[in-house]
Amino acid sequence: MTGSTVMNLSRITVRLLAALALASSLGAASRGQTWQEFNGDLQARKYSPLTQITPANVKELEVAWSMHTGDVSDGNRPVPGTYARDMPGGSEKAPATVWSATPLFVNDTLYLGTPFYRIFALEPDTGKVKWTFDTKSKIEALTQPELKNRGVAYWQADKVVAGQPCQKRVYIGTMDARLFAVDADTGKACEDFGDHGVVDINKWNTENAKWPLSVLQPPIVYKDMLFLGWAGKDWEDAQAPPGTLFALDARTGARRWTFNAIAPDVAPRTGTSNVWASMSIDPQRDLLYIPVSSPSPNFYGGERKNAVPYGTSITALHVATGEVAWSRQLVHHDLWDFDTNSAPTLVDIDKDGKTIPALVETSKQGFIYVLDRTIGEPVYPIEERPAPPSDVPGEQAAPTQPYVPVPKPVVDDQWPGVYPLADALSLGYCSRTAKKLKYAGRFTPPSLAGTLTYPATIGGTEWGGGAVDPRSQTFVVNSSSAVQIYQLMTRADYDKAKSNGGTETAGYFPMLGSPYGIKLTTFLNPLGMPCWKPPYGTIAAYDLKTGNQLWKEPFGEVQKWGFYMPDAWGSITIGGPVITASGLIFIGASMDSRVRAIDLKTGAVLWKALVAAPAVSLPAVYSYKGREYVAFAAGGNSILTPRVSDQVVAFALPR
Amino acid sequence: MSIAMQTPADGRNRPKSLDDQAKPALPDWRLVGLTVVAVGAAAGTVVSIVDYVSPSSGIKGAEGAILVMASTAILALLAAALFRIPPQRRILRGLVFAAALLDIIGSGVAAYFLESNALVALLAIALVGWLIAVASRRPVHA
């Protein structure tokens, strides 16, 4: 080999390396422009590297486009069209819709699932419909009280074969327990997936099969596999389907493995401990992190004492086999329906001179758990503290519960106390009621006399979880401060109350098969005003390197009869934040139907806009043809307000 | 009702003095004030209706929007009544003026909590009109 040949080869090598580097960086940029997963990425960081919209120019944001899917019901009237196909004559009222879909931006398309279980593929810069796919599923509230959907999932083959269908796919689940796969380019069903494009998940519902395994949360997609949980009927039965999680082949729908959170010998006595929320994956370690909910019956555990170690846990599974890598129970012997309810956020933390591969899990109980995601051990100490006993016959509450002092819990240890204004307006109702209730701090068990519960099942942080800026390792989370009353009722008393008109709406739930039913209500005065002191909702930022809280602000506004209450009251929230590299937080979530941009450094609201209903979803941040968009599905949730909608709205800077 | 056809708001058809005849007539500030109240209230009713039906108002279909629709309409009626109530009926006039003030304040507070800025502005204008009407017990001449 001559010297010149060597020189030439060196030049070629350098050019090749440069080209590879360029391709790699372009690829990274391309990935950064998408919002491909429910939580933005597999690690559930809810983070976008985009920087076009900044704290300086965010005030200029305007509606780039808005569209309505038509798939909406307020629960008060028949819905023509889609719903009418199930109800001849369209005379039946359709259940209300709860729409919490994260729009996915990938394949130059914005994909959404709807609560009527249709898929919409939209042009990302105009909102024009490219195609729709109708699952023609039953529009009935089979398990949940409303029609719910949290969107779709996306998969594409490693090597896309041109001209072949279904090399890119969109998946949607349905209330009636089916999972559909559709060609992402055409909207046609993928014939090779399950039975002509659909897998009946309910065929694996073989134990205590009292209701279908509703697929409301889209699966998480990784390495040609789909990881799929399900949602059930809350607070209805003591014995219910056990918490199964399925791994499916993304191409065929064949089941690869099943994880069951409940041991076979215990399953006849209990159920659930299922995974109804989103999940996250560590691609470096091939670990799947699952938030496991509480076992049934949710508020009485006399028949399941210490029997469900995976209940209310964060559990890591090996993606290839479904075997447990580690599991950490967050609430022992859960009696409060403290489901672990969001995907843990995976982030590397620089602490004490070391880089710790961590996960951050938010919770209904208001704690933020920071764990080493390789072994499940705490990064910040978790203490076992004594917990109040139960006085309910047959019940034995756990003597201790895990307590997390750092990072500071999102809700205080003690309930906020009676709000004088609410008390005065109700002529002392709030204080009189509070005196009658049992309360001994966190984890006071439900009682026959009625327990004041704080935080409670709708408190702390909901399924939106938190978001992280991986560069500054700042974690942001919105949370709710809600006080509820848990009152167990003997079966005879419960039946009597039901026969006297006690309804689910009034808070009566049977927990059939257990000795008790429950009446669960939010602590409001007769005017509908919360009896506890505001703020009702906050948003906070934490430095994960130290565990310190950086700031905490009331978030959102309460709106009643159209009147907005003071900013300092905040709002109960459902949905979560996302963070951009330019230092902005985008979030809907509040009951005032507004979406906001917040300064990551200070917590100050820099911009807000009105949308058609509360955006109880995660927004998607994406870039298309050089323009950055922030897209929200504004669907509403009856927990917040009756206002519902089918609006998708994208904001961008003026051209 | 035509404001131009009204006698001076104090109702006294006093003969014009030579001095009056020598100068051009200046506006009756009480009538001007009441007109501002009436127009502000009527415009407030229109804004409330728009808020009630408009998705971009944030209070579409809300009970609070109905409330301010009614209260601003009532304010317009009160202003109209003040044009017609003769000055001799002082107690009645005083009561109606007081009711109008309460209406303006109540509607303004409601509009503030409804975050309807246009309505707040119109009620502020109506308040100014009310103040002018109250402050001008008789036609003012230069």
Contacts between the chains, C-beta under 8 A, distances in Angstrom:
chain1	res1	chain2	res2	distance
A	559	B	58	7.8
A	561	B	62	5.9
A	561	B	63	4.0
A	561	B	64	4.7
A	561	B	67	7.9
A	562	B	58	7.8
A	562	B	59	3.9
A	562	B	62	2.7
A	562	B	63	6.2
A	562	B	64	3.1
A	562	B	65	5.4
A	562	B	114	5.4
A	563	B	62	8.0
A	563	B	64	4.9
A	563	B	110	7.2
A	563	B	113	4.2
A	563	B	114	5.9
A	564	B	113	5.8
A	564	B	114	7.1
A	564	B	115	5.2
A	565	B	113	7.7
A	592	B	58	7.4
A	593	B	58	6.6
A	594	B	58	7.9
A	610	B	56	6.3
A	610	B	58	5.0
A	612	B	55	6.0
